[in-house]
Amino acid sequence: MVITDFLERNSRLFGNDVALVELNPSEDRDAVETWREASLVQNGDSDTPYRREMNWREFDTRANRFANLLLSRNVKRGTKVGMLMMNCLEFLPIYFGILKAGCIVVPMNYRYSGEEIKYCVDLADVEVLVFGPEFVERLDGIHDDMPTLSMMFFVGKNAPSYSEDCIRLMGYCSTTPPPIELTQDDNAAIYFSSGTTGFPKAILHAHRALYHSCLVEQNHHGQQKDDVFLCIPPLYHTGAKMHWFGSLMSGSKAVLLRGVKPKWILRAVSEEKCTIVWLLVPWAQDILDTVDSGKLKLEDFMLDQWRLMHIGAQPVPQSLIRRWMVKFPHHDYDTNYGLSESIGPGCVHLGCGNLDKVGAIGKAGFGWESRVVDEKGEEVKQGEVGELAVKGPGVMLCYYKNPKATDEVLHGEWLFTGDMARVDEDGFIYLVDRKKDVIITGGENLYPVEIEDFMRRCDKIKDVAVIGLPDARLGEIAAAIVEIKEGMSATEDEINEFCTGMPRYKRPRKLIFAKVPRNPTGKIEKPLLRKMYGKGRLVEAQTES
């Protein structure tokens, strides 16, 4: 069995039931209406212009149409098909259509710059690219410079000259399932990750991993037919999609919310009767702060049906969950740990009912095994720090076209995560540090070397080191220790202005003008910098909250 079988089953059993809802609370009505005109499905009876929905039969039909579109263009089994799309009703049907055609789906980060898109298309040997209107400007200058691409499909209104109108073409294609037999051993998807250098690695997964992630999610959170899942994070990432797989297994409704303001989240929970919500730390923090300030009143929303709030993607402050349980004492709570290399969340999870262990990431998830090991790969004693390794059906096949990197993290059936951890007397795992210097801010990975390389282009900067500092809302922020060239001076405004050449989410949120310490081999002494500046920043962040 593969995950496309769940979709076909849901179409047969629950065809008229709502599968997906898209909510776009944008105040830009023209932009919303333009998007709706370009949609595959419109909810014409809705009195809110930003709400669209799709039932399970429509979902499966559109997946079949896209699969047959690919096959009509002689796209072969195993072809890599890239996706550059925001969360919307079209995303998942196209994702499943790619799988149904026997192709390998390659979702890409919607924050990628044009150069990053080019890099990933080339790295993953993407031959077909499906993209939405938000990416036209980035693709305009590079579409002729991606030699692996043979065709591009546009999901929107007024397709660029270098692409074809995906929606119109799908209308001519058959709604019957394509004659492609899939097995769990077939390659299914490539997701992207990165190390501290910032260069993405292409992570190849088999259908077995996707299928197992369905079992993990449903086992951990017990989705039933009458549950409603509110999905806010981006579907290009394993996290959001694999949590949604619980809805796929149970045939229940999911709501795709295109916005993170507390009012929008609570309104979506209230109006769509959501029972399960996955939040990132900043969003949970914002909800609590807004309620505490009196700007929102919980009694103005219908929230009694909301049964589970779970968090992942970054370390979770214990104080946040204590505050949450005061406001929502009837909620179950879970923390989920995972990597794209382990097909996302769930290889380790806290488990509902373990509030006394908040701060831990938990124990091995359903169908998974875990160990904490030393540099020789031998399990450390209880309480000692070592590297977390996991084993299970969701471990990646490899880093595509990168055997050296694969060998560094795959040791037999065990995936070495690069996260340092310890295990307590009850078997719960606590993360204590990361081997890599990746900064996780609001659930997004930032790569210090990439930021440092950009900032060193500034004529006034002699050296720069980027580290993560604790932050009460975002988990951590990027801070740049900046060493100015001798005889020169620079202000924060000047450096910040220079950094506008980077995407907003990559810009340092704190600048520290100081000498950058390096060891005798020339490496930046980042542990020293974290020790020097980290503790003071934590106090400051707690005060601000």
VEXMAR-553891 format. One record per residue (C-alpha): x, y, z; residue in one letter. Coordinates in steps of 0.05 Angstrom, whole numbers, always signed. Layout:
REM VEXMAR-553891
+--------+--------+--------+------+
:     c1 :     c2 :     c3 : rest :
+--------+--------+--------+------+
:      X :      Y :      Z :    a :
...
+--------+--------+--------+------+
***
This chain:
REM VEXMAR-553891
+--------+--------+--------+------+
:     c1 :     c2 :     c3 : rest :
+--------+--------+--------+------+
:     +0 :     +0 :     +0 :    m :
:    +23 :    +71 :    -15 :    v :
:     -5 :   +139 :     +5 :    i :
:    -42 :   +149 :    -60 :    t :
:    -85 :    +90 :    -40 :    d :
:   -111 :   +129 :    +20 :    f :
:   -133 :   +185 :    -27 :    l :
:   -170 :   +137 :    -73 :    e :
:   -203 :   +103 :    -13 :    r :
:   -226 :   +170 :    +14 :    n :
:   -255 :   +188 :    -53 :    s :
:   -296 :   +124 :    -53 :    r :
:   -319 :   +126 :    +19 :    l :
:   -324 :   +201 :    +34 :    f :
:   -329 :   +232 :    -35 :    g :
:   -376 :   +288 :    -17 :    n :
:   -343 :   +305 :    +49 :    d :
:   -298 :   +365 :    +53 :    v :
:   -224 :   +347 :    +48 :    a :
:   -190 :   +415 :    +45 :    l :
:   -208 :   +486 :    +60 :    v :
:   -164 :   +545 :    +41 :    e :
:   -171 :   +609 :    +82 :    l :
:   -136 :   +672 :    +59 :    n :
:   -150 :   +728 :   +108 :    p :
:   -112 :   +778 :    +66 :    s :
:   -140 :   +849 :    +70 :    e :
:   -120 :   +858 :     -3 :    d :
:   -187 :   +839 :    -34 :    r :
:   -163 :   +849 :   -106 :    d :
:   -105 :   +801 :    -95 :    a :
:   -152 :   +749 :    -64 :    v :
:   -203 :   +755 :   -120 :    e :
:   -148 :   +748 :   -173 :    t :
:   -124 :   +685 :   -139 :    w :
:   -195 :   +657 :   -136 :    r :
:   -207 :   +670 :   -210 :    e :
:   -146 :   +628 :   -224 :    a :
:   -168 :   +571 :   -180 :    s :
:   -187 :   +500 :   -198 :    l :
:   -244 :   +504 :   -148 :    v :
:   -285 :   +563 :   -125 :    q :
:   -334 :   +565 :    -69 :    n :
:   -385 :   +610 :   -103 :    g :
:   -435 :   +606 :    -46 :    d :
:   -387 :   +632 :     +7 :    s :
:   -400 :   +701 :    +35 :    d :
:   -326 :   +708 :    +51 :    t :
:   -283 :   +720 :    -11 :    p :
:   -222 :   +685 :    +15 :    y :
:   -252 :   +617 :    +32 :    r :
:   -249 :   +558 :    -17 :    r :
:   -261 :   +484 :     -5 :    e :
:   -253 :   +418 :    -40 :    m :
:   -283 :   +350 :    -25 :    n :
:   -247 :   +284 :    -28 :    w :
:   -275 :   +265 :    -97 :    r :
:   -252 :   +331 :   -127 :    e :
:   -185 :   +322 :    -93 :    f :
:   -174 :   +254 :   -124 :    d :
:   -202 :   +275 :   -192 :    t :
:   -154 :   +333 :   -197 :    r :
:    -95 :   +289 :   -176 :    a :
:   -114 :   +241 :   -232 :    n :
:   -120 :   +298 :   -282 :    r :
:    -51 :   +324 :   -266 :    f :
:    -21 :   +254 :   -269 :    a :
:    -52 :   +243 :   -337 :    n :
:    -27 :   +311 :   -360 :    l :
:    +44 :   +290 :   -344 :    l :
:    +35 :   +223 :   -378 :    l :
:     +5 :   +256 :   -440 :    s :
:    +71 :   +295 :   -447 :    r :
:   +111 :   +230 :   -445 :    n :
:   +138 :   +245 :   -376 :    v :
:   +170 :   +180 :   -354 :    k :
:   +166 :   +142 :   -289 :    r :
:   +219 :   +169 :   -241 :    g :
:   +221 :   +239 :   -271 :    t :
:   +233 :   +293 :   -219 :    k :
:   +177 :   +344 :   -218 :    v :
:   +190 :   +407 :   -178 :    g :
:   +138 :   +447 :   -140 :    m :
:   +143 :   +521 :   -124 :    l :
:    +76 :   +538 :    -93 :    m :
:    +47 :   +572 :    -33 :    m :
:     -3 :   +535 :    +11 :    n :
:    -68 :   +531 :    -29 :    c :
:   -121 :   +482 :    -51 :    l :
:    -81 :   +464 :   -113 :    e :
:    -18 :   +443 :    -76 :    f :
:    -37 :   +374 :    -50 :    l :
:    -76 :   +350 :   -112 :    p :
:    -15 :   +367 :   -155 :    i :
:    +32 :   +334 :   -104 :    y :
:    -10 :   +270 :   -108 :    f :
:    -16 :   +274 :   -183 :    g :
:    +59 :   +273 :   -189 :    i :
:    +62 :   +211 :   -146 :    l :
:     +5 :   +177 :   -184 :    k :
:    +45 :   +187 :   -249 :    a :
:   +102 :   +148 :   -218 :    g :
:   +145 :   +211 :   -215 :    c :
:   +186 :   +238 :   -158 :    i :
:   +158 :   +301 :   -127 :    v :
:   +207 :   +356 :   -108 :    v :
:   +176 :   +411 :    -65 :    p :
:   +218 :   +474 :    -57 :    m :
:   +221 :   +527 :     -4 :    n :
:   +179 :   +586 :    -25 :    y :
:   +231 :   +633 :     +4 :    r :
:   +285 :   +610 :    -43 :    y :
:   +317 :   +665 :    -84 :    s :
:   +325 :   +656 :   -159 :    g :
:   +396 :   +630 :   -150 :    e :
:   +373 :   +580 :    -98 :    e :
:   +318 :   +556 :   -143 :    i :
:   +368 :   +545 :   -199 :    k :
:   +415 :   +508 :   -152 :    y :
:   +360 :   +461 :   -127 :    c :
:   +331 :   +447 :   -197 :    v :
:   +401 :   +427 :   -221 :    d :
:   +418 :   +387 :   -158 :    l :
:   +355 :   +346 :   -161 :    a :
:   +354 :   +338 :   -237 :    d :
:   +285 :   +370 :   -241 :    v :
:   +255 :   +364 :   -310 :    e :
:   +185 :   +392 :   -298 :    v :
:   +169 :   +452 :   -255 :    l :
:   +100 :   +471 :   -229 :    v :
:    +97 :   +541 :   -200 :    f :
:    +48 :   +594 :   -175 :    g :
:    +42 :   +669 :   -189 :    p :
:    +84 :   +688 :   -129 :    e :
:   +146 :   +661 :   -164 :    f :
:   +141 :   +694 :   -232 :    v :
:   +188 :   +751 :   -216 :    e :
:   +242 :   +703 :   -190 :    r :
:   +235 :   +657 :   -250 :    l :
:   +233 :   +711 :   -303 :    d :
:   +308 :   +720 :   -301 :    g :
:   +329 :   +647 :   -295 :    i :
:   +280 :   +605 :   -334 :    h :
:   +329 :   +600 :   -393 :    d :
:   +386 :   +582 :   -348 :    d :
:   +361 :   +515 :   -321 :    m :
:   +383 :   +463 :   -372 :    p :
:   +350 :   +403 :   -339 :    t :
:   +281 :   +434 :   -346 :    l :
:   +240 :   +411 :   -406 :    s :
:   +172 :   +440 :   -387 :    m :
:   +140 :   +488 :   -338 :    m :
:    +68 :   +491 :   -315 :    f :
:    +37 :   +554 :   -285 :    f :
:    -19 :   +549 :   -233 :    v :
:    -52 :   +617 :   -237 :    g :
:    -80 :   +669 :   -284 :    k :
:    -41 :   +696 :   -345 :    n :
:    +15 :   +645 :   -351 :    a :
:    +83 :   +673 :   -369 :    p :
:   +107 :   +661 :   -440 :    s :
:   +157 :   +608 :   -418 :    y :
:   +104 :   +565 :   -384 :    s :
:    +37 :   +532 :   -399 :    e :
:    -30 :   +542 :   -365 :    d :
:    -34 :   +482 :   -318 :    c :
:   -108 :   +491 :   -300 :    i :
:   -132 :   +497 :   -371 :    r :
:    -92 :   +436 :   -394 :    l :
:   -116 :   +394 :   -336 :    m :
:   -188 :   +407 :   -359 :    g :
:   -174 :   +366 :   -421 :    y :
:   -145 :   +307 :   -383 :    c :
:   -179 :   +243 :   -360 :    s :
:   -205 :   +237 :   -289 :    t :
:   -190 :   +162 :   -286 :    t :
:   -131 :   +137 :   -246 :    p :
:    -68 :   +130 :   -289 :    p :
:    -45 :    +58 :   -304 :    p :
:    +16 :    +64 :   -259 :    i :
:    +30 :    +11 :   -206 :    e :
:    +68 :    +37 :   -145 :    l :
:   +103 :     -1 :    -91 :    t :
:   +133 :    +20 :    -24 :    q :
:   +203 :     +9 :    -53 :    d :
:   +193 :    +61 :   -108 :    d :
:   +226 :   +129 :   -101 :    n :
:   +174 :   +181 :    -82 :    a :
:   +201 :   +249 :    -61 :    a :
:   +261 :   +294 :    -54 :    i :
:   +261 :   +346 :     +1 :    y :
:   +316 :   +396 :    +14 :    f :
:   +357 :   +408 :    +75 :    s :
:   +423 :   +443 :    +89 :    s :
:   +483 :   +442 :   +132 :    g :
:   +518 :   +502 :   +161 :    t :
:   +545 :   +521 :    +93 :    t :
:   +475 :   +538 :    +70 :    g :
:   +480 :   +494 :     +7 :    f :
:   +418 :   +450 :     +6 :    p :
:   +423 :   +375 :     +3 :    k :
:   +372 :   +335 :    -35 :    a :
:   +340 :   +282 :    +10 :    i :
:   +312 :   +223 :    -27 :    l :
:   +254 :   +184 :     +4 :    h :
:   +218 :   +121 :    -18 :    a :
:   +142 :   +112 :    -16 :    h :
:   +154 :    +69 :    +46 :    r :
:   +175 :   +131 :    +85 :    a :
:   +114 :   +172 :    +64 :    l :
:    +68 :   +114 :    +82 :    y :
:   +101 :   +104 :   +149 :    h :
:    +94 :   +178 :   +166 :    s :
:    +18 :   +169 :   +158 :    c :
:    +19 :   +113 :   +209 :    l :
:    +63 :   +153 :   +257 :    v :
:    +19 :   +214 :   +256 :    e :
:    -46 :   +177 :   +265 :    q :
:    -17 :   +134 :   +320 :    n :
:    +10 :   +194 :   +358 :    h :
:    -49 :   +241 :   +353 :    h :
:   -108 :   +194 :   +342 :    g :
:   -143 :   +230 :   +285 :    q :
:   -215 :   +208 :   +275 :    q :
:   -263 :   +223 :   +218 :    k :
:   -294 :   +282 :   +256 :    d :
:   -227 :   +316 :   +271 :    d :
:   -208 :   +380 :   +236 :    v :
:   -135 :   +397 :   +229 :    f :
:   -112 :   +470 :   +223 :    l :
:    -49 :   +472 :   +180 :    c :
:    -10 :   +537 :   +180 :    i :
:    +63 :   +520 :   +163 :    p :
:    +84 :   +512 :    +91 :    p :
:    +67 :   +447 :    +55 :    l :
:   +134 :   +446 :    +19 :    y :
:   +165 :   +423 :    +84 :    h :
:   +159 :   +352 :   +113 :    t :
:   +132 :   +379 :   +178 :    g :
:    +65 :   +407 :   +155 :    a :
:    +53 :   +354 :   +103 :    k :
:    +67 :   +295 :   +148 :    m :
:    +23 :   +322 :   +203 :    h :
:    -32 :   +329 :   +150 :    w :
:    -23 :   +256 :   +134 :    f :
:    -63 :   +241 :   +197 :    g :
:   -122 :   +275 :   +163 :    s :
:   -109 :   +234 :   +100 :    l :
:   -111 :   +169 :   +139 :    m :
:   -175 :   +186 :   +176 :    s :
:   -210 :   +219 :   +117 :    g :
:   -220 :   +282 :   +158 :    s :
:   -221 :   +356 :   +140 :    k :
:   -160 :   +400 :   +141 :    a :
:   -157 :   +476 :   +137 :    v :
:   -100 :   +512 :   +103 :    l :
:    -93 :   +580 :   +135 :    l :
:    -52 :   +631 :    +96 :    r :
:    -35 :   +677 :   +154 :    g :
:     -8 :   +673 :   +225 :    v :
:    -40 :   +731 :   +263 :    k :
:    -71 :   +707 :   +329 :    p :
:   -140 :   +733 :   +309 :    k :
:   -138 :   +694 :   +244 :    w :
:   -116 :   +630 :   +279 :    i :
:   -170 :   +634 :   +332 :    l :
:   -222 :   +654 :   +281 :    r :
:   -204 :   +594 :   +238 :    a :
:   -208 :   +547 :   +297 :    v :
:   -275 :   +576 :   +316 :    s :
:   -309 :   +580 :   +248 :    e :
:   -282 :   +515 :   +219 :    e :
:   -290 :   +476 :   +285 :    k :
:   -216 :   +456 :   +286 :    c :
:   -197 :   +403 :   +337 :    t :
:   -122 :   +397 :   +324 :    i :
:    -74 :   +454 :   +313 :    v :
:     +1 :   +450 :   +301 :    w :
:    +36 :   +514 :   +321 :    l :
:   +107 :   +540 :   +319 :    l :
:   +133 :   +573 :   +382 :    v :
:   +126 :   +645 :   +358 :    p :
:    +53 :   +635 :   +339 :    w :
:    +36 :   +604 :   +407 :    a :
:    +73 :   +661 :   +440 :    q :
:    +35 :   +713 :   +400 :    d :
:    -32 :   +682 :   +417 :    i :
:    -17 :   +683 :   +491 :    l :
:    +11 :   +754 :   +489 :    d :
:    -49 :   +780 :   +451 :    t :
:    -98 :   +747 :   +499 :    v :
:    -60 :   +772 :   +560 :    d :
:    -60 :   +843 :   +532 :    s :
:   -136 :   +841 :   +525 :    g :
:   -134 :   +852 :   +450 :    k :
:   -168 :   +785 :   +440 :    l :
:   -218 :   +752 :   +487 :    k :
:   -222 :   +676 :   +484 :    l :
:   -296 :   +679 :   +501 :    e :
:   -309 :   +713 :   +433 :    d :
:   -290 :   +648 :   +397 :    f :
:   -319 :   +578 :   +397 :    m :
:   -259 :   +537 :   +421 :    l :
:   -289 :   +481 :   +463 :    d :
:   -278 :   +429 :   +408 :    q :
:   -203 :   +444 :   +404 :    w :
:   -172 :   +383 :   +436 :    r :
:    -98 :   +382 :   +417 :    l :
:    -43 :   +433 :   +408 :    m :
:    +25 :   +407 :   +387 :    h :
:    +91 :   +441 :   +371 :    i :
:   +153 :   +422 :   +334 :    g :
:   +209 :   +449 :   +290 :    a :
:   +248 :   +482 :   +347 :    q :
:   +262 :   +477 :   +422 :    p :
:   +200 :   +492 :   +463 :    v :
:   +207 :   +535 :   +526 :    p :
:   +175 :   +502 :   +587 :    q :
:   +148 :   +569 :   +609 :    s :
:   +109 :   +575 :   +544 :    l :
:    +73 :   +510 :   +555 :    i :
:    +58 :   +526 :   +628 :    r :
:    +26 :   +592 :   +604 :    r :
:    -12 :   +555 :   +550 :    w :
:    -42 :   +505 :   +598 :    m :
:    -68 :   +561 :   +642 :    v :
:   -106 :   +590 :   +584 :    k :
:   -125 :   +523 :   +553 :    f :
:   -127 :   +473 :   +611 :    p :
:   -168 :   +421 :   +572 :    h :
:   -117 :   +415 :   +515 :    h :
:    -74 :   +354 :   +503 :    d :
:     -3 :   +375 :   +485 :    y :
:    +53 :   +341 :   +447 :    d :
:   +123 :   +360 :   +423 :    t :
:   +147 :   +329 :   +358 :    n :
:   +219 :   +320 :   +337 :    y :
:   +244 :   +301 :   +269 :    g :
:   +287 :   +318 :   +209 :    l :
:   +273 :   +319 :   +135 :    s :
:   +321 :   +260 :   +133 :    e :
:   +273 :   +222 :   +177 :    s :
:   +212 :   +244 :   +136 :    i :
:   +196 :   +299 :   +184 :    g :
:   +162 :   +298 :   +253 :    p :
:   +151 :   +238 :   +296 :    g :
:   +214 :   +196 :   +299 :    c :
:   +216 :   +222 :   +371 :    v :
:   +156 :   +254 :   +407 :    h :
:   +137 :   +274 :   +477 :    l :
:    +70 :   +240 :   +476 :    g :
:     +4 :   +268 :   +501 :    c :
:     -2 :   +262 :   +576 :    g :
:    +71 :   +275 :   +591 :    n :
:    +66 :   +347 :   +613 :    l :
:   +113 :   +332 :   +671 :    d :
:   +167 :   +320 :   +619 :    k :
:   +158 :   +385 :   +580 :    v :
:   +228 :   +406 :   +559 :    g :
:   +244 :   +336 :   +533 :    a :
:   +233 :   +318 :   +460 :    i :
:   +207 :   +251 :   +485 :    g :
:   +218 :   +179 :   +465 :    k :
:   +224 :   +142 :   +399 :    a :
:   +159 :   +148 :   +359 :    g :
:   +114 :    +94 :   +331 :    f :
:   +157 :    +45 :   +291 :    g :
:   +221 :    +81 :   +308 :    w :
:   +282 :    +65 :   +351 :    e :
:   +330 :   +115 :   +381 :    s :
:   +399 :   +115 :   +414 :    r :
:   +446 :   +167 :   +442 :    v :
:   +517 :   +149 :   +422 :    v :
:   +589 :   +171 :   +430 :    d :
:   +638 :   +185 :   +374 :    e :
:   +650 :   +110 :   +365 :    k :
:   +576 :    +97 :   +356 :    g :
:   +569 :    +63 :   +423 :    e :
:   +510 :    +79 :   +468 :    e :
:   +527 :   +127 :   +525 :    v :
:   +506 :   +117 :   +596 :    k :
:   +441 :   +147 :   +622 :    q :
:   +450 :   +221 :   +634 :    g :
:   +512 :   +228 :   +591 :    e :
:   +513 :   +271 :   +528 :    v :
:   +520 :   +240 :   +460 :    g :
:   +493 :   +244 :   +389 :    e :
:   +421 :   +225 :   +377 :    l :
:   +412 :   +170 :   +325 :    a :
:   +346 :   +143 :   +299 :    v :
:   +325 :    +81 :   +260 :    k :
:   +259 :    +66 :   +225 :    g :
:   +221 :    +60 :   +160 :    p :
:   +223 :   +135 :   +150 :    g :
:   +298 :   +142 :   +144 :    v :
:   +320 :   +172 :    +78 :    m :
:   +350 :   +130 :    +23 :    l :
:   +407 :   +178 :    +13 :    c :
:   +428 :   +249 :     -2 :    y :
:   +416 :   +249 :    -76 :    y :
:   +481 :   +253 :   -116 :    k :
:   +521 :   +262 :    -52 :    n :
:   +549 :   +195 :    -27 :    p :
:   +601 :   +228 :    +17 :    k :
:   +548 :   +267 :    +57 :    a :
:   +505 :   +204 :    +59 :    t :
:   +561 :   +163 :    +89 :    d :
:   +571 :   +216 :   +143 :    e :
:   +501 :   +208 :   +171 :    v :
:   +478 :   +139 :   +152 :    l :
:   +511 :    +83 :   +190 :    h :
:   +477 :    +19 :   +170 :    g :
:   +403 :    +30 :   +185 :    e :
:   +417 :    +86 :   +234 :    w :
:   +411 :   +159 :   +218 :    l :
:   +458 :   +203 :   +259 :    f :
:   +420 :   +268 :   +269 :    t :
:   +477 :   +315 :   +288 :    g :
:   +438 :   +335 :   +351 :    d :
:   +471 :   +325 :   +419 :    m :
:   +425 :   +296 :   +472 :    a :
:   +419 :   +260 :   +538 :    r :
:   +369 :   +210 :   +565 :    v :
:   +339 :   +216 :   +635 :    d :
:   +322 :   +160 :   +684 :    e :
:   +254 :   +150 :   +651 :    d :
:   +281 :   +144 :   +581 :    g :
:   +260 :   +214 :   +557 :    f :
:   +309 :   +248 :   +510 :    i :
:   +331 :   +320 :   +520 :    y :
:   +369 :   +359 :   +468 :    l :
:   +428 :   +397 :   +496 :    v :
:   +463 :   +426 :   +435 :    d :
:   +471 :   +417 :   +360 :    r :
:   +534 :   +394 :   +326 :    k :
:   +519 :   +440 :   +269 :    k :
:   +513 :   +515 :   +277 :    d :
:   +445 :   +520 :   +243 :    v :
:   +402 :   +573 :   +276 :    i :
:   +328 :   +556 :   +282 :    i :
:   +288 :   +620 :   +286 :    t :
:   +212 :   +614 :   +286 :    g :
:   +218 :   +544 :   +257 :    g :
:   +261 :   +567 :   +198 :    e :
:   +334 :   +545 :   +190 :    n :
:   +386 :   +599 :   +180 :    l :
:   +456 :   +582 :   +158 :    y :
:   +510 :   +626 :   +190 :    p :
:   +564 :   +616 :   +137 :    v :
:   +517 :   +640 :    +83 :    e :
:   +500 :   +703 :   +122 :    i :
:   +574 :   +714 :   +140 :    e :
:   +596 :   +707 :    +68 :    d :
:   +545 :   +760 :    +46 :    f :
:   +563 :   +809 :   +101 :    m :
:   +637 :   +804 :    +87 :    r :
:   +623 :   +837 :    +20 :    r :
:   +613 :   +902 :    +57 :    c :
:   +674 :   +947 :    +48 :    d :
:   +676 :   +966 :   +121 :    k :
:   +672 :   +896 :   +151 :    i :
:   +737 :   +861 :   +167 :    k :
:   +707 :   +798 :   +197 :    d :
:   +639 :   +773 :   +219 :    v :
:   +611 :   +714 :   +259 :    a :
:   +537 :   +696 :   +262 :    v :
:   +511 :   +657 :   +321 :    i :
:   +443 :   +641 :   +350 :    g :
:   +421 :   +676 :   +413 :    l :
:   +361 :   +655 :   +456 :    p :
:   +297 :   +692 :   +443 :    d :
:   +233 :   +683 :   +483 :    a :
:   +188 :   +687 :   +421 :    r :
:   +227 :   +659 :   +363 :    l :
:   +268 :   +607 :   +401 :    g :
:   +332 :   +640 :   +377 :    e :
:   +353 :   +697 :   +333 :    i :
:   +412 :   +708 :   +288 :    a :
:   +463 :   +755 :   +318 :    a :
:   +524 :   +781 :   +279 :    a :
:   +588 :   +797 :   +315 :    i :
:   +618 :   +849 :   +268 :    v :
:   +691 :   +870 :   +267 :    e :
:   +702 :   +935 :   +230 :    i :
:   +765 :   +948 :   +190 :    k :
:   +817 :   +989 :   +225 :    e :
:   +811 :  +1064 :   +214 :    g :
:   +738 :  +1058 :   +193 :    m :
:   +673 :  +1066 :   +229 :    s :
:   +603 :  +1041 :   +217 :    a :
:   +534 :  +1048 :   +249 :    t :
:   +481 :   +996 :   +260 :    e :
:   +438 :  +1031 :   +208 :    d :
:   +493 :  +1025 :   +156 :    e :
:   +502 :   +951 :   +168 :    i :
:   +428 :   +938 :   +170 :    n :
:   +420 :   +976 :   +105 :    e :
:   +474 :   +932 :    +73 :    f :
:   +438 :   +870 :    +97 :    c :
:   +375 :   +888 :    +59 :    t :
:   +409 :   +854 :     +1 :    g :
:   +390 :   +788 :    +35 :    m :
:   +320 :   +761 :    +43 :    p :
:   +288 :   +790 :   +105 :    r :
:   +286 :   +725 :   +145 :    y :
:   +362 :   +717 :   +137 :    k :
:   +382 :   +786 :   +163 :    r :
:   +413 :   +788 :   +232 :    p :
:   +366 :   +814 :   +285 :    r :
:   +422 :   +837 :   +330 :    k :
:   +489 :   +869 :   +315 :    l :
:   +548 :   +867 :   +363 :    i :
:   +609 :   +908 :   +345 :    f :
:   +669 :   +870 :   +372 :    a :
:   +731 :   +831 :   +352 :    k :
:   +716 :   +762 :   +322 :    v :
:   +757 :   +710 :   +359 :    p :
:   +789 :   +654 :   +319 :    r :
:   +829 :   +594 :   +342 :    n :
:   +900 :   +578 :   +318 :    p :
:   +873 :   +540 :   +258 :    t :
:   +833 :   +600 :   +236 :    g :
:   +764 :   +575 :   +256 :    k :
:   +716 :   +623 :   +290 :    i :
:   +707 :   +606 :   +363 :    e :
:   +632 :   +605 :   +363 :    k :
:   +624 :   +567 :   +429 :    p :
:   +662 :   +624 :   +462 :    l :
:   +617 :   +676 :   +429 :    l :
:   +554 :   +639 :   +452 :    r :
:   +582 :   +637 :   +522 :    k :
:   +600 :   +711 :   +520 :    m :
:   +533 :   +737 :   +493 :    y :
:   +481 :   +682 :   +500 :    g :
:   +465 :   +687 :   +574 :    k :
:   +456 :   +762 :   +573 :    g :
:   +411 :   +758 :   +513 :    r :
:   +367 :   +707 :   +547 :    l :
:   +354 :   +753 :   +605 :    v :
:   +338 :   +810 :   +557 :    e :
:   +290 :   +766 :   +517 :    a :
:   +253 :   +743 :   +580 :    q :
:   +246 :   +815 :   +602 :    t :
:   +218 :   +835 :   +535 :    e :
:   +166 :   +780 :   +537 :    s :
+--------+--------+--------+------+
***
